[in-house]
């Protein structure tokens, strides 16, 4: 069934925004209340995680105060409290993980189905091979890039929400425990100076990190492209292994795989250089973080202005606040990967929408394919062209009556193109093709497609296995001269490899 489609996204918009518009339909689909319920539950669980982080902050304060006071009773009570915090943390984390992964899979399933509806409709999976655009390796974009985009997007949003909640909560804690810092030589004081230092520390780190990590986005996008090329090349060699073996083409295929892997190596190295600056900086940044607030607040502790518990709580709150403010730099690599995959998905989607738009708005240079009122096949002023506009055939008029046999000979490219045009696979050109009314046309390619599975399923294709009873299938096998395959109807095998081409062609004739 033809999927309903929104208006094509404007090409002037960034691809990431187009991806957001494409996926917005998921959140307003017929299952929106289930989806929104999962989102609400994730928000509540994230708030619970923040609440537990605040609780553990005050627990740490009481712990160090109890140690400073050498109070065994308080220490035992704090141990019991920690057991409760520990159990609740595990429970909330487990439920949060389960709901998050359910939502990630559900969103991925919806988006995969959406793109498959377009890719597998009206032979677009075939026509895309002949059209320009950014849609190389569409199978990889559907299988892998959708997974990365959906998983990363939900993970990033939840981590951002957590960071924002931590930011709001621990600013208040840090303001309450840090006190004021007197400015030497003056009577002025800086209230909540640790909050100001946290913003300066995180802000400087984020700016430097973003500058050092700018090459990472482009390098990540390039690496994902060459990785997909390598997977496609190896899959192509596997699918054509018989022909390669018969022609002893292993050497060429090996060199081609080496070349593809060399591209992967180059892309990997570029990404490594992209990571080098950001990882080196992040390591130093993170190493200094636990020590910096203690060194800054230590004079107040030594002067007796704060207890050991408050000092440690201030240091922990400083780390939490700085970590929340450092969200952009901490997630730079994941943001780059998510954006690259989202761009690859929306590029494929846009190109399929363009094919659909062209098919729904016939123009002069497209073949008009529709049903005739009679039972004849008619070609009216038919011209065939390549996708680039080069004309292959001009002004063909032909009528084929029911039961009439016609032999078409000539240039194989042209004759095959003619059959593809009648089948609706080749829209490039102009003129009319009138198909017989109320009848279907069967096309038999030179090398038929036999799906994996039982022989019965291969013979029933494109219908489901069991659509035809065994008696009809055995009769068809006998008529096609391959009755010797009848005992193997329930066997499963790789039929397009174990059977000779002539037997495969006869099996294809059985399906007619």
C-alpha positions in Angstrom: 0.0 0.0 0.0 1.3 3.5 -0.9 2.2 5.2 2.4 0.8 8.7 3.0 3.5 11.2 2.9 4.0 14.7 4.2 5.2 17.5 1.9 8.9 17.1 1.0 11.2 18.8 3.4 12.7 22.0 2.1 16.2 21.4 0.9 17.3 24.8 2.3 16.8 23.5 5.9 19.6 21.7 7.7 19.3 18.0 7.4 19.1 17.6 11.2 16.0 19.8 11.4 14.5 17.8 8.5 15.1 14.6 10.5 13.3 16.1 13.4 10.3 17.0 11.3 10.3 13.5 9.8 10.3 11.8 13.1 7.8 14.2 14.8 5.0 12.1 13.4 6.1 9.3 15.7 5.3 11.3 18.8 1.8 12.1 17.4 1.0 8.6 15.9 -2.0 6.5 16.8 0.0 5.1 19.7 0.9 8.5 21.0 -0.5 7.9 24.6 1.7 4.8 25.1 4.7 6.7 23.7 4.0 9.8 25.8 3.4 7.7 28.8 6.9 6.1 28.3 8.4 9.6 27.9 6.7 10.8 31.1 7.9 7.8 33.0 11.5 8.4 31.8 11.2 12.1 33.0 10.0 11.0 36.4 12.7 8.4 36.7 15.3 10.9 35.7 14.0 13.2 38.4 14.2 10.3 40.8 17.9 9.8 39.8 18.6 13.5 40.5 16.8 13.2 43.8 18.9 10.3 44.8 22.1 12.2 43.8 21.0 15.1 46.1 20.3 12.6 48.9 23.7 11.0 48.5 25.2 14.5 48.6 23.7 15.3 52.0 24.5 11.7 53.2 28.2 12.3 52.3 28.1 15.5 54.3 26.8 13.7 57.3 29.2 10.9 56.9 32.3 13.2 57.0 30.8 15.1 59.9 30.3 11.9 61.8 33.9 10.8 61.0 35.2 14.2 62.2 33.1 13.9 65.4 34.2 10.2 65.7 30.5 9.2 66.3 30.0 5.5 66.0 26.3 5.7 66.5 25.8 8.2 63.6 28.1 6.1 61.5 25.9 3.0 62.0 22.7 4.9 61.2 24.3 6.3 58.1 25.2 2.8 57.0 21.6 1.8 57.2 20.5 4.9 55.3 23.1 4.1 52.6 21.6 0.6 52.2 18.3 2.2 51.4 19.8 4.6 48.9 21.7 1.8 47.3 18.6 -0.4 46.8 16.6 2.6 45.4 19.4 3.6 43.1 19.6 0.1 41.6 15.8 -0.1 41.2 15.4 3.3 39.6 18.4 2.7 37.3 17.1 -0.7 36.2 13.6 0.6 35.4 15.0 3.7 33.7 17.2 1.5 31.4 14.3 -0.8 30.5 12.0 2.0 29.6 14.7 3.9 27.7 15.6 0.8 25.6 12.0 0.1 24.9 11.5 3.6 23.6 14.6 3.5 21.5 13.6 0.2 19.9 10.0 1.3 19.3 11.1 4.6 17.7 13.6 2.7 15.6 10.9 0.2 14.5 8.6 3.0 13.5 11.2 4.9 11.5 12.5 1.7 9.9 9.0 0.8 8.8 8.5 4.3 7.5 11.5 4.2 5.2 10.9 0.6 4.1 7.4 1.6 3.1 9.0 4.1 0.7 12.0 2.1 -0.3 10.0 -1.0 -1.2 7.1 0.8 -2.9 6.9 1.3 -6.7 10.3 -0.1 -7.3 12.1 2.9 -5.7 14.7 0.5 -4.3 15.6 -0.2 -8.0 15.2 3.3 -9.4 17.4 4.9 -6.7 20.4 3.2 -8.3 19.9 5.4 -11.4 19.2 8.7 -9.7 21.7 11.2 -8.4 21.7 12.2 -4.7 23.1 11.2 -1.3 21.6 7.8 -1.0 24.5 5.3 -1.3 24.1 2.1 0.6 20.4 2.5 1.4 20.3 -0.8 3.2 23.0 0.3 5.6 21.2 3.6 6.2 18.0 1.8 7.1 19.6 -0.9 9.2 22.5 0.9 10.9 22.0 4.7 10.6 18.4 4.6 11.9 19.7 2.5 14.9 22.4 5.0 15.7 20.2 8.1 15.2 17.3 6.9 17.4 19.5 5.3 20.1 21.8 8.3 20.4 19.0 10.9 20.2 17.1 9.5 23.1 20.2 8.9 25.1 21.4 12.4 24.5 18.1 14.0 25.4 17.9 12.1 28.6 21.5 12.9 29.6 20.8 16.6 28.8 17.6 16.5 31.0 19.6 14.9 33.8 22.3 17.6 33.5 19.8 20.4 33.5 18.1 19.0 36.6 21.5 18.5 38.3 22.4 22.1 37.3 19.4 23.6 39.0 19.6 21.4 42.1 23.4 21.6 42.8 23.6 25.4 42.2 21.4 25.8 45.2 23.4 23.3 47.3 26.7 25.0 46.3 25.4 28.5 47.1 24.3 27.3 50.5 27.6 25.7 51.5 30.3 27.7 49.8 29.8 30.9 51.8 31.6 34.1 50.6 35.1 34.8 49.5 36.7 38.0 50.8 38.7 40.0 48.2 42.2 40.6 49.7 42.8 44.3 50.4 39.2 45.3 50.3 36.0 44.9 52.4 34.2 43.3 49.5 33.2 39.6 49.4 32.1 37.3 46.5 29.0 35.4 47.7 28.7 31.8 46.3 32.1 32.1 44.7 32.3 28.4 44.1 29.3 28.6 41.8 31.0 31.4 39.8 34.2 29.3 39.6 32.2 26.3 38.4 30.7 28.3 35.6 34.1 29.7 34.6 35.7 26.3 34.8 33.1 24.5 32.8 32.6 27.4 30.3 36.3 27.6 29.5 36.5 23.8 29.2 33.5 23.7 26.9 34.7 26.5 24.6 38.2 24.9 24.3 36.7 21.4 23.9 34.3 22.6 21.1 37.2 24.2 19.2 39.4 21.1 19.6 36.5 18.8 18.5 35.2 20.6 15.5 37.0 18.3 13.0 35.3 15.3 14.7 31.9 15.7 13.1 33.1 15.7 9.5 35.5 12.8 10.2 32.8 10.8 11.8 30.4 11.3 8.9 33.2 10.3 6.4 34.1 7.2 8.5 30.4 5.9 8.5 30.2 6.3 4.7 33.4 4.3 4.0 32.4 1.7 6.6 29.1 1.2 4.7 31.0 0.9 1.4 33.2 -1.8 2.9 30.2 -3.8 4.1 28.5 -3.4 0.8 31.6 -4.5 -1.2 32.0 -7.7 1.0 28.3 -8.5 0.7 28.5 -8.1 -3.1 31.4 -10.5 -3.2 29.5 -13.0 -1.1 26.4 -12.8 -3.3 28.5 -13.4 -6.5 30.9 -15.9 -5.0 30.1 -18.6 -7.6 30.9 -16.3 -10.6 34.0 -15.0 -8.9 35.2 -18.5 -8.2 34.6 -19.7 -11.8 36.5 -16.8 -13.2 39.2 -17.0 -10.5 38.5 -13.3 -9.7 39.5 -13.7 -6.0 42.7 -11.6 -6.6 40.7 -8.6 -7.9 38.1 -8.9 -5.2 40.8 -9.1 -2.6 42.5 -6.0 -4.0 39.1 -4.2 -4.1 38.4 -5.1 -0.5 41.9 -3.9 0.4 41.1 -0.6 -1.3 37.9 -0.3 0.6 39.6 -1.0 3.8 42.3 1.5 3.0 39.5 4.1 2.8 38.2 2.9 6.2 41.8 3.2 7.6 42.0 6.8 6.3 38.7 7.6 7.7 39.6 6.0 11.0 42.8 8.0 11.2 41.0 11.2 10.5 38.6 10.4 13.2 41.5 9.5 15.5 43.0 13.0 14.9 39.6 14.5 15.6 39.4 12.6 18.9 43.0 13.3 19.8 42.6 16.9 20.9 39.3 16.5 22.6 40.3 13.3 24.5 43.6 14.7 25.6 41.9 17.9 26.9 39.1 16.0 28.5 41.6 13.8 30.4 43.4 16.7 31.9 40.1 18.5 32.5 38.6 15.6 34.4 41.8 14.9 36.4 41.8 18.4 37.8 38.1 18.5 38.6 38.0 16.5 41.9 41.0 18.4 43.3 40.2 22.0 42.2 37.3 22.7 44.5 39.0 21.2 47.6 42.0 23.4 47.1 39.9 26.5 46.6 37.7 25.9 49.7 40.4 24.5 51.9 41.3 27.9 53.5 37.7 28.2 54.8 38.0 24.7 56.3 41.4 25.5 57.9 40.0 28.7 59.3 37.1 26.8 60.9 34.4 28.5 58.7 33.1 25.1 57.4 33.2 21.5 58.7 34.8 18.6 57.0 31.3 17.4 55.8 30.5 20.8 54.3 33.9 20.9 52.6 33.3 17.5 51.0 29.7 18.3 50.0 30.9 21.6 48.4 33.6 19.6 46.5 31.0 17.1 45.3 28.5 19.7 44.4 31.2 21.6 42.4 31.9 18.4 40.5 28.2 17.7 39.8 27.6 21.3 38.7 30.7 21.3 36.5 29.8 17.9 35.0 26.3 19.2 34.1 27.8 22.3 32.5 30.3 20.2 30.6 27.5 18.2 28.9 28.4 19.6 25.4 32.0 18.6 25.5 31.3 15.3 27.2 28.9 14.3 24.4 30.6 15.8 21.5 31.5 12.5 19.9 28.0 11.1 20.4 26.5 14.3 19.0 28.7 14.0 15.9 27.7 10.3 15.4 24.0 11.0 15.9 24.0 14.0 13.5 25.9 12.1 10.8 23.5 9.2 11.0 20.4 11.5 11.0 21.8 13.3 8.0 22.3 10.0 6.1 18.7 8.9 6.9 17.1 12.1 5.9 19.1 12.2 2.6 17.8 8.8 1.6 14.2 9.9 2.6 14.4 13.1 0.7 15.6 11.3 -2.5 12.7 8.8 -2.2 10.2 11.7 -1.7 11.7 13.3 -4.8 11.1 10.1 -6.8 7.5 9.9 -5.5 6.9 13.5 -6.4 8.1 13.0 -9.9 6.0 9.9 -10.3 2.8 11.6 -9.1 3.3 14.6 -11.4 3.9 13.3 -14.9 5.8 15.6 -17.1 7.0 15.6 -20.7 10.1 13.5 -20.0 8.4 10.7 -18.1 6.6 7.7 -19.4 2.9 7.6 -18.7 1.9 4.0 -17.6 -1.8 3.2 -17.1 -4.5 0.6 -17.8 -6.0 0.2 -21.3 -9.7 -0.3 -21.7 -9.2 -3.4 -23.8 -7.1 -6.6 -23.3 -4.2 -5.5 -25.5 -0.8 -4.1 -24.7 -0.3 -0.8 -26.5 2.7 1.6 -26.8 1.9 5.1 -28.0 4.7 7.4 -29.1 7.0 5.7 -26.6 10.5 7.1 -26.3 13.1 5.6 -23.9 16.0 7.6 -22.3 18.7 7.1 -19.8 18.3 8.9 -16.4 20.8 11.5 -17.7 18.5 12.3 -20.6 20.3 10.4 -23.4 17.6 9.1 -25.8 17.7 5.3 -26.5 14.5 4.9 -28.5 12.1 7.4 -30.2 8.4 7.3 -31.1 7.6 3.6 -30.9 4.0 2.7 -31.7 3.1 -1.0 -31.1 0.0 -3.0 -30.2 0.2 -6.6 -29.0 -3.1 -8.5 -29.0 -4.0 -11.1 -26.5 -2.3 -14.5 -27.5 0.0 -12.8 -29.9 3.7 -13.7 -29.8 6.4 -11.1 -30.4 10.1 -11.5 -30.7 12.1 -8.4 -29.8 15.7 -8.3 -31.0 18.4 -5.7 -31.1 20.6 -3.8 -28.6 20.3 -5.6 -25.3 20.3 -2.4 -23.3 17.4 -1.1 -25.4 15.4 -4.3 -25.3 15.8 -4.8 -21.6 15.0 -1.1 -21.1 11.7 -1.6 -23.0 10.7 -4.5 -20.8 11.6 -2.5 -17.7 9.4 0.4 -19.0 6.4 -1.9 -19.4 7.1 -3.3 -15.9 7.0 0.2 -14.5 10.7 0.1 -13.5 11.9 2.6 -16.1 10.1 5.9 -16.0 12.7 7.9 -18.0 11.5 9.0 -21.4 8.0 10.0 -22.6 4.9 8.5 -24.3 2.3 6.1 -23.1 2.2 2.4 -22.2 -1.4 1.0 -22.0 -1.5 -2.3 -20.0 -4.3 -4.9 -20.6 -7.4 -4.3 -18.5 -8.0 -6.6 -15.6 -4.9 -8.7 -16.2 -1.4 -8.9 -14.9 1.9 -9.3 -16.8 4.5 -11.8 -15.6 8.2 -10.9 -16.2 10.9 -13.6 -16.1 14.4 -12.2 -15.6 17.3 -14.1 -17.0 18.5 -14.9 -13.5 15.4 -15.3 -11.3 15.2 -14.5 -7.7 14.8 -17.5 -5.4 14.5 -16.5 -1.7 16.1 -18.5 1.0 13.8 -21.0 2.8 11.8 -24.0 1.7 11.4 -24.7 -2.0 7.6 -24.4 -1.5 8.2 -20.8 -0.2 10.5 -20.0 -3.2 7.8 -21.3 -5.6 5.0 -19.4 -3.8 7.0 -16.1 -3.9 5.8 -13.3 -3.8 2.9 -14.9 -2.0 3.4 -16.4 1.5 4.5 -20.0 1.8 1.4 -22.2 1.7 -0.6 -19.9 -0.6 -0.7 -22.7 -3.1 -1.3 -26.4 -2.2 1.3 -29.1 -3.0 -0.8 -30.6 -5.7 -0.8 -27.4 -7.8 2.9 -26.9 -7.1 3.8 -30.4 -8.2 1.7 -30.0 -11.4 3.6 -26.8 -12.2 6.9 -28.6 -11.6 5.9 -31.4 -14.0 4.8 -28.9 -16.7 8.1 -27.0 -16.4 10.2 -30.2 -16.6 11.6 -30.1 -13.1 9.4 -32.8 -11.4 12.5 -34.2 -9.9 12.4 -31.3 -7.4 8.9 -32.3 -6.0 10.3 -34.4 -3.2 12.3 -31.4 -1.9 9.4 -29.0 -1.4 9.8 -29.0 2.4 13.6 -28.7 2.3 15.3 -25.4 3.0 18.4 -24.4 1.1 20.2 -21.6 -0.8 18.4 -22.4 -4.0 20.0 -19.8 -6.2 23.4 -21.4 -5.5 22.6 -25.1 -5.3 20.5 -25.3 -8.5 21.8 -24.7 -12.0 20.6 -21.6 -13.8 18.4 -23.6 -16.2 16.6 -25.2 -13.3 16.2 -21.8 -11.6 14.6 -20.4 -14.8 12.2 -23.4 -15.0 11.2 -22.8 -11.3 10.6 -19.2 -12.2 8.3 -20.3 -15.0 6.4 -22.5 -12.4 5.5 -19.3 -10.6 3.6 -17.9 -13.6 
